[in-house]
Amino acid sequence: MTDLTDFGRLVPREHGLIVVSTLRADGTIQSSVVNAGVLSHPFTGQPAVGFVVRGGTRKLDNLRARPRATAVIRAGWEWAAAEGPVELIGPDDPAPGVDAERLRLLLREIFAAAGGTHDDWDTYDKVMAQERRAALLLSPDRVYSNPSRLPPARAAYRYRPPTRRPLAGGPATCRPNTPRSRWPTAGRRRS
């Protein structure tokens, strides 16, 4: 299943913060938090998870060598994960048909898909270019989640204390939220 609906629904609830996991050369997992969003892939038009990575990072090195990742987002007790190949598009990772202007706009599109806004886009563009930021597009071949079946307003986890039965020989009027210090025999040492 590759439907990103549940993943995309959680993006605005967590400010676009997701965990991206990549594979190191030694076979261990490297994870980090990034801002991401769901947008149309610029070449295929299919929904993809897009995020931006600063040039010169281990994450970028890992993805160049092994271009697969897992992205996980959570909001409250709901979460969604997307796994699949990642396409890198940046100043050090050119893609056919993507010039500097198209890359500049793609970085903006990903930023906006993650819920970002900016008062000075020119400054944003300069920083992205100085840091040699690359656009990464995860095209999922597997998506899974545990979305709540409750309406969003009721989806938040609510604690309900367990009901307690009086213990044998204990106070019969004991309520679940009554502090132990108010129980008739609690906290008293017997001589």
Secondary structure, 3 states (H helix, E strand, C coil): CCCCHHHHHHCHHHCCEEEEEEECCCCCEEEEEEEEEEEECCCCCCEEEEEEECCCCHHHHHHHHCCEEEEEEEECCEEEEEEEEEEEEECCECCCCCCHHHHHHHHHHHHHHCCCCCCCHHHHHHHHHHCCCEEEEECCCEEEECCCCCCHHHCCCCCCCCCCCCCCCCCCCCCCCCCHHHCCCCCCCCC
